[in-house]
């Protein structure tokens, strides 16, 4: 009986995770191709915000299926944004940004 309960819980847990997606990508300089460190990446409508790492990468995980606006800002670059649709049970959406220096 305990074994059955564990199997059911694991099965339920898997279904819950299948309902989420993600968005990830890299922010680079348009002209040089170098990664942009500490760019602010904001996800709307959730308001989540992350900074790019030293390689220019960012990631948002466990996102509900819907449309999001991903916005990128850095003090030395022109801001950019994209409208992205996250779908459940699919690969995370790759959204790279090439920013133009001001």
C-alpha positions as CSV (number, residue, x, y, z in Angstrom):
1,X,0.0,0.0,0.0
2,X,2.9,2.4,0.8
3,X,4.5,1.5,-2.5
4,X,1.3,2.3,-4.4
5,X,1.1,5.7,-2.7
6,X,4.7,6.6,-3.7
7,X,4.1,5.6,-7.3
8,X,1.0,7.7,-7.5
9,X,2.8,10.8,-5.9
10,X,5.7,10.5,-8.3
11,X,3.3,10.2,-11.2
12,X,1.3,13.2,-10.1
13,X,4.5,15.2,-9.6
14,X,5.7,14.5,-13.1
15,X,2.4,15.7,-14.5
16,X,2.7,19.0,-12.6
17,X,6.2,19.6,-14.0
18,X,4.9,18.8,-17.5
19,X,2.6,21.9,-17.4
20,X,5.5,24.3,-17.2
21,X,8.0,25.7,-19.7
22,X,11.0,28.0,-19.6
23,X,12.8,30.8,-21.4
24,X,16.6,31.1,-21.6
25,X,19.2,32.8,-23.8
26,X,22.2,34.8,-24.2
27,X,22.7,38.6,-24.5
28,X,25.6,39.8,-26.6
29,X,27.0,42.9,-28.2
30,X,25.6,43.3,-31.7
31,X,29.0,44.5,-33.2
32,X,31.6,42.5,-31.3
33,X,29.6,39.4,-30.4
34,X,31.0,39.6,-26.8
35,X,28.7,38.5,-24.0
36,X,27.0,41.3,-22.0
37,X,27.5,40.8,-18.2
38,X,24.9,42.1,-15.7
39,X,22.3,43.0,-18.3
40,X,18.9,43.2,-16.6
41,X,16.4,40.7,-18.1
42,X,12.7,41.2,-17.0
43,X,9.8,38.9,-17.6
44,X,6.3,40.4,-17.8
45,X,3.6,39.9,-16.6
46,X,5.4,38.1,-13.7
47,X,7.8,40.9,-12.9
48,X,10.6,38.3,-12.5
49,X,14.1,39.8,-13.0
50,X,17.5,38.3,-13.4
51,X,21.0,39.5,-14.3
52,X,23.0,37.9,-17.1
53,X,26.0,36.0,-15.9
54,X,29.6,36.6,-17.0
55,X,28.9,34.6,-20.2
56,X,25.8,36.7,-21.0
57,X,23.3,33.9,-20.1
58,X,20.0,34.2,-18.4
59,X,17.1,31.7,-17.6
60,X,13.6,31.7,-16.3
61,X,12.2,28.3,-15.3
62,X,8.8,26.8,-14.2
63,X,6.8,29.2,-16.3
64,X,3.1,28.7,-16.8
65,X,1.9,28.3,-20.4
66,X,1.1,31.8,-21.7
67,X,2.6,34.8,-23.5
68,X,5.4,36.7,-21.9
69,X,7.4,39.8,-22.8
70,X,11.1,39.4,-22.2
71,X,12.9,42.8,-21.9
72,X,16.6,43.4,-21.7
73,X,18.3,46.5,-20.4
74,X,21.9,47.6,-19.8
75,X,23.1,51.1,-19.1
76,X,25.5,51.0,-22.1
77,X,23.1,49.5,-24.6
78,X,19.8,50.2,-26.4
79,X,17.1,48.2,-24.7
80,X,15.2,45.4,-26.5
81,X,12.2,43.2,-25.9
82,X,10.4,40.2,-27.4
83,X,7.0,38.6,-27.1
84,X,7.4,34.9,-26.4
85,X,4.8,32.1,-26.0
86,X,5.6,29.4,-23.5
87,X,3.9,26.1,-24.1
88,X,3.7,23.2,-21.6
89,X,5.6,20.0,-22.1
90,X,7.9,21.5,-24.8
91,X,11.5,22.5,-24.8
92,X,12.4,25.8,-23.1
93,X,12.2,28.7,-25.5
94,X,15.6,30.0,-26.7
95,X,15.6,33.8,-26.9
96,X,18.9,35.5,-27.7
97,X,19.4,39.2,-27.8
98,X,21.9,41.3,-29.8
99,X,22.2,44.7,-28.2
100,X,23.5,47.9,-29.9
101,X,25.8,50.0,-27.9
102,X,24.5,53.6,-27.2
